[in-house]
Amino acid sequence: ITQKVRVERSVFTVERALLRQNSEYFRALFRSKMRESLQDELHLQGGLKARGFLIALAVSRGEQPSIRDPDEIVEAAECAAFLQVEALSQYLTDILDTENCFLLYHTAAVFGLWRLFHRAAMFIRDAFHDLQEAANFLPDEMLCYVESLSPASFIALGTHSPSMKILQDAFRTVWFLNEEQGTWRYLTDLPTDASTSMAGVAVVENRLYVVGGVRGISKETVDFSFCYDVESNTWSMFDGPQQPRYNFSLVGHEGRLYAFGGEYDKRIISSSEVCDVSTREWTTVKHAPRPVAGAASAVARRRIFICFWKPPDTTDIYEYVPVKDEWILTTTMIRPQSYGHCMVAHGEKLYVMRNGPCDDFLRCLMDCYNITTGQWTSMPGHYVNSRGALFTAMVRGDSVFTVNHNLTLEYLICGDKWKPQRQMNGFPKHGSLWTCMLRLPKIIDREEINIQSLLPGLH
């Protein structure tokens, strides 16, 4: 059944099911059985723009329209608020970048889109080092809200295998980067039974998870998961995946942990599982397309991508789609004697780091894949990977942080290259590292900011 909708001078013919499924406004209207809901043509007034409605329809159909014009952004946000289209609000959150973050922050405040408002504020806070001059032009209350938030901190922990509890293992320490001082500071210690040796490490809802791993030279699997809550500064323990595994890919995404592939009993496996962190229960999902161990992974625009390599020259990038429980081959990259080892996401782009010629892991090459356009771009030059620093890369805003024992290096993503921006002290210990981003608690020495006063039209 179709419905005609008039917005300004344009008339759209839309499936009623699409409107009902994606818009709370239309859902309530059709449920009400009011006279307007029975008309052949609905006329949306209240200042809505046809272009904003067109964007809402595109997003509701699962498309990813390019929204770069400032007026388009405002019109889309207005439509998301008026028609209560959650998918469009989320999409506007997905496209946050340094070019549009202030506009989206202002617009979300005007139209009462709380989630977008908060995420835009967090984005500005994370990139505050680069955006501070522009941020000073924000209204005082909006600037105070940004400053009240904790930026994401760069976290690193060494490779630790459980030992006798009476022994003090320095590699149990979890550290965070104090960017003002350029030094690494103590955060917490891993539980004595936790292992980061060939384990999975990920963050979900600002909690650090360490799953599985091995102990000892016999590679006995650790069949538990450990969770660190930064707010309470406490660890908790729960069951590991149903299939014991190590050297697997652990991805944190929208309240869940995904364990893909790995090894068990010296065999590479393809079995995969998901854990709802609210219940801490693991369930099986569709196997990976082929057995894989230690595969690189990244989440871009709320989509999970896994980098499968086939030496000596092939890199396959698959997307795992949770709502359909299916794997989709997204793209294949072939480079002579080189394949992907690490992958990070920035906006709509995946950056794949691969070895240089003749297995040269000290000077890596990098390629960029745009998930929207489907285009590959080879980035010029080499990137120094001393002691595996490049493989510790974590993205925050337009910055990429890497670390080894000698140096912590922040890059700035500039078009087709990563530009070294800031150097800080190296990690206090030798050895391979796990890294992530966590928002650490912040003591606010000012009056609590009244969010309601910033968002009078809160939805």
N, C-alpha and C positions, 0 to 999 in steps of 0.2 A: 504494500500500500504506500503510495507516495503522497507527499504534502507540498503544496506550493507555499513558499515563504517570501514575502516582499520585504526588502531592506533598501531604503532609499528608493531609487528608481529601478532597481534590479529585482527580478523574480527568479527564485531558485526552486527547482523541483527536487525534493529530497525524500529518501525513504524515511517513513515515520519511525521505523525501528532504529535507524541510525540516530535520529534526534532523541528518541526516548532513551537509548542506551548511553549517550554521551553528554546529555544536558539535563541537569536537575530542573531547569526552568520548563523545558518541554515535557519532562517526565511528570511534573506536577500538573501542568496544563492538560495533558491528555488524560490523566487520572481524574481530574476534576469534572469532566464531562460538561464544562461550561460551553456556552454558545460559541465562543471564539474557537474552541478546540474542534468544533464540528464543521467549521467553514472550510471551503475548498482552498481559500487563500488566507494565510495569516499575515498580518502587517506588523512587523517589529518596528516600534518607534523608540523614543527615548534617546535619540542621538546616535544609535548604532550605525556603523559604516558597513557598506556592502563588502569592502575589501577585508575587514575584520571577520565578517561572517564567512567569507570564502576561505580564509585561513583556518577558521574553526572547523569547517567541513573537511578540509584537506587533512588536518591532524586527526580528526575523528575517524577518518578512513585508514589511518595508519601511515599516511604520507609524511614526509619531512620537508615542508616548504622552506625555501630560503627567505628569511625575514631580516633584512638589513636596513631598510629605510626606516628612519625614526618614526615617521607617521604610521607606518605599518605596525611597528611594535606597539605603539599607543593604542591603535585601533584593535589589534589582536587582544591586548590586555583588557580593554573595555568590554569586548565581546566575551572573554573568559569570565569576567566578573558578572556581567548582566545575565548571561545565559547559564552561568555556573557550569562551565565546561572544564572539568578537572584535567582532562587530557591536554587541553591547550595551556592551562596554568603550568602543568608539569613540563610541557614542551618549551615554554618560555624560560623555565628554570634550566632546562638542558642547554639552551643556547647562550647562557650567560658567558660573557667574555669581557675583556678590559675595554672594549669599544662601546658596549651597550649597558654595562652593569649599573652606571649611575642613572641612566634613563629608566631602566627596569626597576631600580630601587624607588625612584620618585613615582613612577607610574603605579607600582604595586601599592604604595602608600595612598595614592589618590583613589584607587578603585577598591581598596580593602582586600587585596590578595595576600593574605598573611604568609603563606608558605613561600611564595615568590619573594615577598618583602624580606623575610628572614634569610633565605638562601642568597639573595643579592647582597645583603649586609655581610654575610659570612664570606662571600666571594671578595668583596671590597676589603674586608679585614685581612684575608689571606694575602692579598696583593697590596697591602697598605704601604709597604716599602716603596713601591713603584707608583702608587696612586695618591700618595699623601697630599701632594699639591692640589690636585683636583678635588680631593675629599674635603679640603678646607672650605670649599664653596657650598657644602651641604648645609641645610638648616641645622641649627645647634642640636636640636633633639635627635635628628637623624644621625648626625655625626657622633653624638654621645652613645647612641645605640650600637653603632659600628664598633666604637672603642670599648664598649662593655663586653664584647665577645672575645673569646680566646681564639687566636689564630691556630691553624693546624701546625703542630710541632713535628719536626723530623725525628723519628725514633729509630734506634739501632740496637740490635742484640747479637752477640756472638754465637758461634756454634757450640752448644753444650750437650753433653751426654750424661745422664744421671750417674752419680757415683755414691759412695757411702755418705750418709747424712752428716757424719762427723767432719767430713772434709769441706773446706771452704773453696768452692770453685769460682774463680773470678769471672768466668764466662757465663755465670748465671745472672749477671747484672744486666738490666735493661737501662739504656741511657737515652737522654733527649738532648737535642742541640739547643743551647742558649745562644740565639742569634745575636743578641746585643753584645755579648762578650766574646762570641765566636768560639765557645768551648762546649765540651760535652759534660753533662751533669747527670748525676745518679737519679733514676726514677724509681726502680723497684728491683727485686730479685725474683727470678723464676722459681716456682716451687721445686723442691729437690727431686721430685719424681718426673718433672717435665723434661722433655728432650727437644732441642732445636736441630739436632743432627738428622738431616733428611726428613724433617717434619714439614708440616704445612703451617704457614703463618699468614694471618689475614685480620682485617678489621671489619667489624659489623656494628653499626650504631654506636660508634666511638668506644667500642670494647675490643681489646686485643685478644685474639684466639691463637693458641698454639696446639696443633692437632697431630697426634701420631708421632712419627719419628722412630729412631732406633736407639738402642743402648748397647754399648760394647762392640768389640770387633766381630762378634757373631751376628750382628745386625738383628738382635731380638727386637721385635716391634713393641712400641709403647702403645697400648690399646686404650688410651685415655685422651681426653681433650681438656685444655685448661683455658680459663677465661679471666682476663684482668680488667677490672672495673676502675677506670681512672678516678671517678668521683669518690668512691669509697676507699681507694687504694688497697683493694683486696683481690685475692685470687680465689677461684672456685674450680671444681673439677667435675667432669661428667664423662659419659662413655664416648669412645672414639667411634669411627665408622664401623659398620657391620663387617665389612671386608677389611681385615688388617692390611695396612699399606704404609709404604714410606716412599720418599722421592716422588711425591704426587703434586698436583697443582691444586691449591686451595684458594678459592675465590669468595670474597664476601660481597653480598649483593642483596639489597632490599630485605633485610631481616633474615637472611639465610646464608649458610656456608655450603659451598659446592666443592666436593672432592672429586677430581677427575684423574683417572688412571693411576699411575705409580708402579711400584714394584712390591712383590711379596714372594718370599721363598725363592729369591733370585730369578723371578720371572717378571717380565713387564706385562702389566694388565691393562685392560680397557674399562673395567667396571667403574661406575661413577655413582655418587650418592649426594644427597642434600640433607642438611640439618636445619630445621626451624629453630632459631636460637631462643625463641620464647618457650618452647617445650623441650628443647635439647634432645630431640629424637631424630635419628638418622633413618632415611628411607632411600631405597634404590631409585635411580633414574636411568634413562637410556644410556647404554654403553657409549664410550667415545668411539669415533669412526674406526680407530685402529688402536692397538696397544701403544701407550705413550708414557714416558717417565720424565719428570722434571720439565714439563712443557711450560713455556712462558705464557702469561695470561694478562689481560687488561679489560677494564670496563670502560666503554666509551658511549656516552649518551644513553646510559642505563642498559647497554647491550654487552653481553659477555663474549669475549673473543679469546680463543686459544690458538697458540702458535705451534703447529706440528712441523717438525723438521725431518727431512729425509736426506741425510748426507749422500753425496757431497755438495749438492747444488740446489735443493728444492725446499721451499718453505710454504707450507699450506696453512692458511688462516681459516679456521672454522668458527662459526658463531653457534653458541648453544642458546636455544630459545626456551626459557623455563615454562612459559604458558602453554607451549605445544609439546614440551619434552622432546625436542628434535634438534639434530645437528644439521647445519647448512654450511657447505663449502663456500666461503665468501670470496676468496681470491688465492691465487698461487703465484709465488715469486720464484724465479729461477735466476741464480747468479753463479758464475763459474767458481767452483770450490769454495762456496760460501753459503751459509744458511743461518736463519735467525736463532738467537740465543736468549734475547731479552726483549720485552715489549712493554711500552707505556702508552697511555692515552692522554691526549690533550684536545679538548673539544671534540670535533668530528674526525680527528686524525689519530692514527696508530703509528708510533715510531718503533721500527724494528731494528735492533742492533745485531749485527752479524760480524763474523770473523773476517779479517782481511785475507789477502792471498796467502796460500801455503799455511793454513791454520794459524795465522797471525792474530792472536787474541790481545796483543798489546796495543795495536792500532786498528780499532774497529771501524767498520763502515756502517752507514745508517740509511735506511729508506723509510719513506713516509707514505702511508696509505690512507686516503680519504674515504671514509665509510659512506659518505653521501654521494660523492661523484664516482666512486669506484676507480679512482686514478692513483697510480703509483708515482712517486717522485724520488729520485736518487739525490740525497743530500751531498753537497760537495765536501771534499776533504776527508780526513781521518779524525777519529775521536780516541784520545788516549784512554786506555783501559787498564792502567797500572793497578795490579793486585785486584783486578775485578771490580774496580770502582764503578765503571759504567753500568754494571749489572745490579747495582744497588739503587738505581735511579728511581726517584719518587717525584711526582708532579704536584705543584701547588700554585694555583693561578697560572701565570705565564713563566714560572720558575721551575727548574728541575734541580733537585738536590742529589748529589752523589758523594760517597765517602769511602775512604780506605784508611789504613793506619797513618799514612803521611799527611792526608789532606781531605778536608771537606770542601767541595766545590759546588757553587751554585751557578747554573747556566740560566740564561734568559732566552726563551724561544723567540727567535726573530725571523719570521718568514721561512726561508728554506735552510736555516742553520740554527744551531744552538751556540750562543755567544757566552763565553765565560764572563761572569759578572762579579762574583765575590768569593774570596778564599777564606777559610776558617781552619781551626785546628783539626787534625785527623782524629780518628777513633782511638780511644785509649789502649785498646788491645789489638794484638795481631790476629790473623785468621779471617775466614770467610764470615760474612755478615748477612743478617736479615734486616730489612728496613720496612718502615710503614709511616703513616701519618696519624697522629692522635691529637685531639683538642684537650689540653690539660686544664684542670680547674684554675679559675682566675678569681682572686679576691678583689672585689670591687669596692673601692673606698669612696664611693659617691652614692647619692640617693638612688634607689631602684628606679629604673626608667619605666615610665608608664607606657607600655606598648599600645594600650587602647587609645591613648591620646594621639598617637601617631597614625593610627588606622581607624578613623571614625566610622568607616563603612565596612568594618571587618566582616568577612564571610567565613 
